[in-house]
Amino acid sequence: MLVSCLAVALLGPVSAFAAPGQTAEQLSAQLEQLKSDTKKAGDQWDKAYWRLDEVEVKVDKTDKQIAKTKIELAAARALLGDHAVAIYRRSQVSPLEVLVGSASFEDLVTRVDLMRRIGKSDADAVAQVKRVRDKLNKQSRQLSSEKRVATKAVTSLKAERDRLQTKLKSKQADFAKVKAELDAVRGGPNRPAGLASVAGPNGMVFPVVGSYYYSDTWGASRGGGRRRHQGTDIMAPRGTPVVAIMSGTVSSKSGGLGGKTIWLSANNGWSFYYAHLDGWAVRSGSVKAGQIIGYVGSTGNAAGGAPHLHFQIQPHGGPVNPYPYLRKME
């Protein structure tokens, strides 16, 4: 329902919204004010996300330490087992045999010293097992503590997700109204039918048509530090329309980390990647800049998380930070 109402508002006549005399700069300032109302909730979401990621990094690091310590403990126990065999064998030889079997005084000294060394080595082997076992127990307790913290962090993240989504939805109608007014000023009342949005100052159309929040997360940790973020996450209510940033050809795919995705190959040779979509409006073929091609969701590895669009820009084959481009599209 939300999507259909928004689409009608954006695609229909804009004269009802237009305020005579308002410039693009004034309308852009209104949009910025609406975005600032959601910024606090968005910043809290960001903080909760990074807290969870930091804990996941610690859990992963401790898991690796435990695996390494288990190998050390196995080696120490094997060494202790070898010493146990040596102790058994040595118990079959009495000190008298050592004395009697000595060929000379020098030989006797050597044999006594050897037995003393073997005894110390036995003690060292036992101490080593104990030391490694204590280390393993300490790491296991640390892991349990970190997992408890992670559980609390997940709960906090979900609460911040819900708070952000509620704030975004509360601003949706106002955002659609001001955006339609801005599009009327920028694109004129006679723009082609079927387009949900017009290009911003840099000639590109902002990919999400509705209330949204995003920050510069280029290169940030993801998956507990196992990979780096190569895009921008644009938070928006589920079902918010997603549009072609430029005219070109789209292809779609489902599966993997991105879930439901779209690749847009623009006519200028650039490529754009849209991930975690809730669904598609266009699966393949030619599209125009500003045409709805999908809807914001949380598919792929975003399942269960906050609905958002993971957006990438690849000007010449490799991804670049989308954030500065997005800022100039608004």
C-alpha positions as CSV (number, residue, x, y, z in Angstrom):
1,M,0.0,0.0,0.0
2,L,2.8,2.4,0.9
3,V,4.6,1.7,-2.4
4,S,1.5,2.2,-4.5
5,C,0.6,5.5,-2.7
6,L,4.1,6.8,-3.1
7,A,4.2,5.9,-6.8
8,V,0.9,7.6,-7.4
9,A,2.2,10.7,-5.6
10,L,5.4,10.8,-7.6
11,L,4.0,9.9,-11.0
12,G,0.8,11.9,-10.9
13,P,0.3,15.7,-11.3
14,V,2.6,17.7,-9.1
15,S,0.7,21.0,-9.2
16,A,-1.1,20.1,-6.0
17,F,2.2,20.0,-4.2
18,A,4.0,22.9,-5.9
19,A,4.5,26.0,-3.8
20,P,4.8,29.1,-6.1
21,G,8.1,30.8,-5.9
22,Q,10.1,28.0,-4.2
23,T,13.5,27.3,-5.7
24,A,15.3,24.0,-6.0
25,E,17.7,25.2,-3.3
26,Q,14.8,25.9,-0.9
27,L,13.2,22.5,-1.6
28,S,16.5,20.8,-1.2
29,A,16.8,22.5,2.2
30,Q,13.4,21.1,3.2
31,L,14.5,17.6,2.2
32,E,17.7,18.0,4.3
33,Q,15.5,19.0,7.3
34,L,13.4,15.9,6.9
35,K,16.5,13.8,6.7
36,S,18.0,15.5,9.8
37,D,14.9,14.3,11.7
38,T,15.9,10.7,10.9
39,K,19.6,11.2,11.3
40,K,19.7,10.7,15.1
41,A,17.9,7.3,14.7
42,G,20.3,6.5,11.9
43,D,23.4,7.4,13.8
44,Q,22.2,5.2,16.7
45,W,21.7,2.3,14.2
46,D,25.2,2.8,12.9
47,K,26.7,2.7,16.5
48,A,24.8,-0.4,17.3
49,Y,25.9,-2.1,14.1
50,W,29.6,-1.3,14.8
51,R,29.3,-2.5,18.4
52,L,28.1,-5.8,17.2
53,D,30.7,-6.0,14.5
54,E,33.5,-5.3,17.0
55,V,32.2,-8.1,19.3
56,E,32.0,-10.5,16.3
57,V,35.6,-9.6,15.5
58,K,36.6,-10.5,19.1
59,V,34.6,-13.8,19.0
60,D,36.3,-14.8,15.7
61,K,39.7,-13.9,17.1
62,T,39.1,-15.9,20.3
63,D,37.8,-18.9,18.3
64,K,41.0,-19.0,16.3
65,Q,43.1,-18.7,19.4
66,I,41.2,-21.7,21.0
67,A,41.8,-23.8,17.8
68,K,45.5,-23.0,18.0
69,T,45.6,-23.8,21.8
70,K,43.9,-27.1,21.3
71,I,46.7,-28.1,18.9
72,E,49.3,-27.0,21.5
73,L,47.5,-29.1,24.1
74,A,47.4,-32.1,21.9
75,A,51.1,-31.8,21.3
76,A,51.9,-31.3,25.0
77,R,49.8,-34.4,25.9
78,A,51.5,-36.5,23.3
79,L,54.9,-35.4,24.7
80,L,53.7,-36.3,28.2
81,G,52.6,-39.7,26.9
82,D,56.1,-40.3,25.6
83,H,57.6,-39.4,29.0
84,A,55.1,-41.8,30.7
85,V,56.5,-44.6,28.5
86,A,60.1,-43.5,29.4
87,I,59.2,-43.4,33.1
88,Y,57.8,-47.0,32.9
89,R,60.9,-48.2,31.1
90,R,63.2,-46.4,33.5
91,S,61.4,-48.0,36.5
92,Q,62.7,-51.3,35.2
93,V,66.3,-50.2,35.9
94,S,67.4,-49.8,39.5
95,P,70.0,-47.2,40.7
96,L,72.2,-50.2,41.6
97,E,72.2,-51.3,38.0
98,V,73.3,-47.9,37.0
99,L,76.2,-48.0,39.5
100,V,77.2,-51.6,38.7
101,G,76.8,-51.1,34.9
102,S,79.1,-48.1,34.8
103,A,82.4,-48.8,33.1
104,S,84.2,-45.9,34.8
105,F,83.6,-43.1,37.2
106,E,83.1,-40.7,34.3
107,D,80.4,-43.1,32.9
108,L,78.8,-43.2,36.3
109,V,78.6,-39.4,36.5
110,T,77.1,-39.3,33.0
111,R,74.4,-41.9,33.8
112,V,73.4,-40.2,37.0
113,D,73.2,-36.8,35.3
114,L,71.1,-38.3,32.5
115,M,68.6,-39.8,34.9
116,R,68.4,-36.4,36.7
117,R,67.8,-34.7,33.4
118,I,65.1,-37.2,32.4
119,G,63.3,-36.6,35.7
120,K,63.3,-32.8,35.2
121,S,62.1,-33.3,31.6
122,D,59.2,-35.3,33.0
123,A,58.3,-32.5,35.3
124,D,58.5,-30.0,32.5
125,A,56.2,-32.1,30.3
126,V,53.6,-32.2,33.1
127,A,53.9,-28.4,33.7
128,Q,53.5,-27.7,30.0
129,V,50.2,-29.7,29.8
130,K,48.9,-27.8,32.8
131,R,49.9,-24.4,31.5
132,V,48.3,-25.0,28.0
133,R,45.2,-26.5,29.6
134,D,44.8,-23.4,31.9
135,K,45.2,-21.2,28.9
136,L,42.5,-23.1,27.0
137,N,40.2,-22.8,30.0
138,K,40.8,-19.0,30.2
139,Q,40.1,-18.6,26.5
140,S,36.9,-20.7,26.7
141,R,35.7,-18.4,29.6
142,Q,36.5,-15.4,27.5
143,L,34.6,-16.8,24.5
144,S,31.5,-17.4,26.7
145,S,31.7,-13.8,27.9
146,E,32.1,-12.4,24.4
147,K,29.1,-14.4,23.2
148,R,26.9,-13.1,26.0
149,V,28.0,-9.5,25.0
150,A,27.2,-10.4,21.3
151,T,23.7,-11.6,22.3
152,K,23.0,-8.3,24.0
153,A,24.5,-6.4,21.0
154,V,22.1,-8.2,18.6
155,T,19.1,-7.3,20.8
156,S,20.3,-3.7,20.8
157,L,20.8,-3.7,17.0
158,K,17.2,-5.0,16.5
159,A,15.8,-2.3,18.7
160,E,17.7,0.4,16.8
161,R,16.6,-1.1,13.5
162,D,12.9,-0.9,14.5
163,R,13.4,2.7,15.8
164,L,15.0,3.8,12.5
165,Q,12.3,2.1,10.4
166,T,9.6,3.8,12.5
167,K,11.2,7.2,12.0
168,L,11.7,6.7,8.3
169,K,8.0,5.6,7.8
170,S,6.8,8.6,9.8
171,K,8.6,10.9,7.3
172,Q,7.6,9.1,4.2
173,A,4.5,11.2,3.2
174,D,6.3,14.5,3.9
175,F,9.3,13.3,2.0
176,A,7.3,12.3,-1.1
177,K,5.5,15.7,-1.1
178,V,8.7,17.7,-1.0
179,K,10.5,15.4,-3.5
180,A,7.6,15.8,-6.0
181,E,7.8,19.5,-5.7
182,L,11.6,19.4,-6.2
183,D,11.2,17.2,-9.3
184,A,8.7,19.6,-10.7
185,V,11.2,22.4,-10.4
186,R,14.2,20.4,-11.7
187,G,12.5,18.5,-14.5
188,G,9.5,20.6,-15.4
189,P,5.9,19.4,-15.5
190,N,6.3,17.6,-18.9
191,R,8.9,15.0,-18.0
192,P,8.4,11.6,-19.7
193,A,5.6,9.4,-18.2
194,G,6.7,6.3,-16.2
195,L,9.5,8.0,-14.3
196,A,9.4,8.2,-10.6
197,S,12.2,10.7,-10.1
198,V,14.5,13.1,-12.0
199,A,18.2,13.6,-12.0
200,G,20.0,15.7,-9.3
201,P,22.7,18.3,-9.8
202,N,25.2,15.8,-11.0
203,G,22.9,14.3,-13.7
204,M,22.2,11.1,-11.8
205,V,19.0,10.0,-10.2
206,F,19.1,9.1,-6.5
207,P,18.4,5.3,-6.4
208,V,15.8,5.4,-3.6
209,V,12.5,7.3,-4.0
210,G,11.3,7.8,-0.4
211,S,12.4,8.6,3.1
212,Y,16.0,7.3,3.6
213,Y,19.1,7.4,5.7
214,Y,22.7,6.6,4.8
215,S,26.3,7.3,5.9
216,D,29.8,6.9,4.5
217,T,30.6,3.2,5.2
218,W,33.1,2.7,2.4
219,G,35.8,0.2,3.5
220,A,34.1,-0.5,6.8
221,S,34.3,-3.9,8.5
222,R,31.6,-6.4,7.6
223,G,31.0,-10.0,8.7
224,G,33.1,-9.7,11.8
225,G,36.1,-8.2,10.0
226,R,36.2,-11.0,7.3
227,R,35.5,-8.5,4.5
228,R,35.3,-4.8,3.7
229,H,32.2,-2.8,2.6
230,Q,32.4,-1.8,-1.0
231,G,29.3,0.3,-1.3
232,T,26.8,2.4,0.6
233,D,23.8,1.0,2.5
234,I,20.7,3.2,2.0
235,M,18.2,2.5,4.8
236,A,14.6,2.8,3.8
237,P,11.2,1.2,4.6
238,R,10.6,-2.1,3.0
239,G,9.0,-1.8,-0.4
240,T,10.3,1.8,-1.1
241,P,10.8,2.1,-4.9
242,V,14.3,1.8,-6.3
243,V,15.0,3.5,-9.6
244,A,17.6,3.4,-12.4
245,I,20.3,5.9,-11.6
246,M,21.0,6.4,-15.4
247,S,19.5,5.1,-18.6
248,G,20.8,1.7,-19.7
249,T,20.2,-2.0,-19.5
250,V,19.4,-4.1,-16.5
251,S,19.8,-7.8,-15.6
252,S,18.6,-9.5,-12.4
253,K,19.7,-12.4,-10.3
254,S,18.7,-14.1,-7.0
255,G,20.9,-15.8,-4.5
256,G,24.2,-15.4,-2.7
257,L,25.1,-12.5,-0.3
258,G,23.1,-10.0,-2.3
259,G,19.8,-11.9,-2.4
260,K,17.6,-10.4,-5.1
261,T,19.9,-8.1,-7.1
262,I,20.1,-5.9,-10.2
263,W,23.0,-4.9,-12.3
264,L,22.5,-1.7,-14.4
265,S,24.8,-1.2,-17.3
266,A,24.5,2.5,-18.1
267,N,24.7,3.8,-21.6
268,N,27.9,5.7,-20.6
269,G,29.7,2.5,-19.8
270,W,29.3,2.7,-16.0
271,S,27.8,-0.1,-13.9
272,F,25.6,0.1,-10.9
273,Y,24.8,-2.7,-8.4
274,Y,21.6,-2.9,-6.4
275,A,21.3,-5.6,-3.7
276,H,19.0,-7.0,-1.0
277,L,15.9,-6.1,-3.0
278,D,12.5,-7.2,-1.8
279,G,11.4,-7.7,-5.4
280,W,11.9,-6.5,-9.0
281,A,9.8,-4.1,-11.1
282,V,12.0,-4.9,-14.1
283,R,14.0,-8.1,-14.5
284,S,15.8,-7.3,-17.7
285,G,16.0,-5.0,-20.7
286,S,16.3,-1.3,-21.4
287,V,15.3,1.2,-18.7
288,K,15.3,5.0,-18.5
289,A,16.9,7.1,-15.7
290,G,14.3,7.5,-12.9
291,Q,12.3,4.4,-13.9
292,I,11.3,2.1,-11.0
293,I,13.3,-1.2,-11.3
294,G,12.8,-2.7,-7.8
295,Y,12.0,-2.3,-4.2
296,V,14.0,-2.0,-1.0
297,G,14.2,-5.2,1.1
298,S,16.5,-7.4,3.2
299,T,17.2,-10.5,1.1
300,G,20.4,-12.4,1.0
301,N,22.7,-12.0,4.0
302,A,20.6,-9.1,5.1
303,A,17.7,-11.4,6.0
304,G,16.4,-10.6,9.4
305,G,18.1,-7.2,9.4
306,A,17.0,-3.7,8.6
307,P,15.6,-3.3,5.0
308,H,18.1,-1.3,2.9
309,L,19.6,-1.0,-0.5
310,H,23.2,-2.0,-0.8
311,F,24.4,0.3,-3.7
312,Q,27.6,0.2,-5.7
313,I,29.1,2.3,-8.4
314,Q,31.6,0.9,-10.8
315,P,32.7,3.6,-13.3
316,H,35.4,1.5,-15.1
317,G,35.1,-2.1,-13.9
318,G,36.1,-1.6,-10.2
319,P,33.9,-0.2,-7.4
320,V,34.4,3.3,-6.0
321,N,32.9,5.0,-3.0
322,P,29.3,5.9,-3.9
323,Y,28.9,8.3,-1.0
324,P,30.1,11.5,-2.7
325,Y,28.1,10.7,-5.8
326,L,25.0,10.1,-3.8
327,R,25.3,13.4,-2.0
328,K,25.4,15.2,-5.3
329,M,22.3,13.4,-6.6
330,E,20.0,14.7,-3.9
